[in-house]
Amino acid sequence: MNASLRRFALAVALILPAAASAAEPRFPPGSRIGMTPLAETEVSKRFTGFEDQSKGLAFTFIEMPREAYPELATGLTAERLKEQGVTLKKREDLKLGGERNAVLVAGEQSLGQVAVRKWLLVVEDPTMTAFVIAQSLPGAERRSDAEIKAALATVAIRPPLAIEDQIAALPFRVTERAGFRPVRVMAGNSLFLTDGPKDTVAKAEQPIVIVAQSTSPAPPPGPQRDSFARSALYSNSIFKDLVLERAQSFRQRGADWHEIVARGADAASGEPVVLTQTIRFAPDHYVRMLGVVKVAERDAAMPRFRAVFDGVEVE
């Protein structure tokens, strides 16, 4: 697994907002990962997994390539977690369902004056790696460590779903693909598309499109949205040396939108690229759309990016 994928996995585990008692595992729509949920937890409408918002308890599922397991499993160390503000309490090697290797770590993450309990479970499967993050916020009824561990022990993986079934379970619709090919659904709220023969795109060798719905509220209308959009683009570590060509807000189809076009370079190869980011704001969430292409292919790709972005419908 490359460094950017590893950083993504750990970052998601540590920043996701803080799941399961029935006999059979339940699977959120479009997810290959399921579990027997704790009583009072329900399928989340904010991310792929289960949660009880009233008690600050969440189980979040992330599907990753099968090659990710060895590095994730060995990388969940006290030293690595400490770099992210997490104190490791316990680490265990497990066998789920009597056949799948798994690693479970339990710890606490300090967020200011608040200590959040956190569990990270990595499960090996011949076709994928399941990454499950359990989190319990303070100030609410506490589930015991034993209850959380028992719930995590029920994590199950089902056979691969057809890509169109996964797309149908997304919280938005992409009504125009403009010739781009859907490759994978990520975290139950993101769609990755490309144009070319490769499913894994490195060094900007193929144009890519990413459409992702947020799991958190949008910033309020006004100047904050421009700052928010710029920060979202600049926080991407896959590209470097970004120079904005334009940034603008506009109204379209009854919603507020923000668009940025920038030039930069692929961080790994130095290949010059053009990025276009469009954010569609809704009252309680937003959809962020990103298109990336080599500078030499800009003229052909940019109208296609716009067609995809304009065709996104939110539920």
Summary of the structure (lengths in Angstrom):
residues: 315
radius of gyration: 19.9
end to end distance: 34.1
largest distance: 57.1
contacts: 1008
relative contact order: 0.12
helix: 23%
strand: 42%
